[in-house]
């Protein structure tokens, strides 16, 4: 029986797994020359931003110039705070002429992740997501068993005997926290080692500020509306906030109300665009927010989630209710008949 031929990247991953950190660093550096103009491309989020900054540091004295570019608009306030407070230099990819750069690096992503990436040839690909294709590049380091790509880049720094600045350590520390979800849902030994290394270097107060920055001043009014409309029944909180600028504020309100000890369920709704958005929270013990969301709204729109948190988005026309007629009492009536807990 003929042996199945391994894919290009399966072989690369096998070889990469056997390499030491110093061997990886050496092969990475060998891609670049002193006169190179390097473009580091990311789909901007905390992990990608931290990785791009690290690559910029690794190449500081080895190339002529490095630029970080991203195709996506950075909207989440946590990420905006990270960029602004750490003064991360960024360009929008649409404003950059990729042909002007001699080397392209893709980090915390792979070419199949976005159509605009597929059109480009990358000299270096570094990522921690599952392999999505047979990529051809001079240097590839893909390790899906890592919780954060930043963990990999910390290993590069340490192999190079480069102690990160406070700003860079803060970015990497925050990125590992975000991508491992504070080690609650993913992350391995390597992530823990890198996290511990950064612990005494990073500005953890600044990290806390990133984590807490998820509201605009103009959105504080929604808390007042939510509390004014709040109804309590059988250890459950219900509130309808009305029209909101962003559904994210509903999540923040639901998480806030979920801090109340005597409450088993929190259900918060609001109108965004032409949809009713409903956020569910519970303790996940003998309850499932995801199943409840699906029972109530699954036949009308998108609904689902985890045992302790869920979300539903339903076109208003499907509910046959006018926006002005929807209130907390309507939300309570819609949900109560489906609740078993």
C-alpha positions, 0 to 999 in steps of 0.5 A: 500500500502506497504511503500517503504523501505529506503536505508541504506544511505537514513536513514544515510543522514536523521540522519546526517542532524539532527546532530549538528557539535559537534555531528558529530565530537564526532561520528567521533572521536569515530571511532579511538583509540590511537594505530590506524595507519590511511590511508586517501585515496583521489583522489587528487585535491585541495578539497581532499588535503585540506580535508585530511590535515584537517583530519590529524590535527583532528587526530594528538593527537588521533591516532598513525599515519596518512598517506595520499595516492592517486591513481592518478598522480597529473599533473595540475600545480596549484595542483602541486604548492599547494602540493609543496608550502604547503609541503603536505605529500603524498604517491602513493596508489600503493606503500602503503600496505593498510593491514598495516593500522588499519583504512581507511578514504575516503574523498571527494569521495565514493567507487564507484568513482574508481575501486581501492576504491571499493576493500577496506573497509572504516571505515569513508566516508566523501563526498559532492557528490551525494550518489552513493551506500549503503556504510557500514562504522562505520561513514558516513557523505555525504552532497550533498548540500555542494559546497565543502567537505572542507566546511564540514571539516572547521565545524569539526575544529570549532566544535573541537575549533581548529584554522587552521594553515595558511598553512591549512587555505590556503589549505581549502580557495583555495579548496572552491574557486576551488570547488564552482568556486568562488561561480559563479556556485555553493555553499551555505550558509555553504560554504560562512560561512566557506569561510569567517571564513578562509578569515583572516587566509589564505595566499591569496597571496599564493592562487593567486599564485596557481591560476596563476601557470598553465604554464611551462617556456617551454610553453611560446613559444606557446604564441609567436606562437599564436600571430604570427599566429593570424588573425582578422576578424569581431571581431573574433580572430583565431589562430593555435598554432601547436603541443602542449605538453598539450591542457591546454596551448590552454585554457590559450591562448584562455582565454588570448585573450578573455580579448581583449575588441573589440573581440566577438569570440576567436578560438584557435587550436592546435595538441595534439597526433593525434587529432586537439583540438579547444578551443572556447571563447565568451561572451555567450550573444546571442551566444553559444560556445557550440552550435558552437563547436557542429555544426562545429565538432560534426559529426567528434569527441567530441564537446560541452560546455557552452554558453561562453566556449567550446572545440572540439577534432577531429582525424586528419584522420577524417578531411582528413588534414595532420598536416603540412597542418593545419594552422590558415587560415584552422581553419578560413575557417573551422569555418566561414561558421558555424558562425551566430554571 
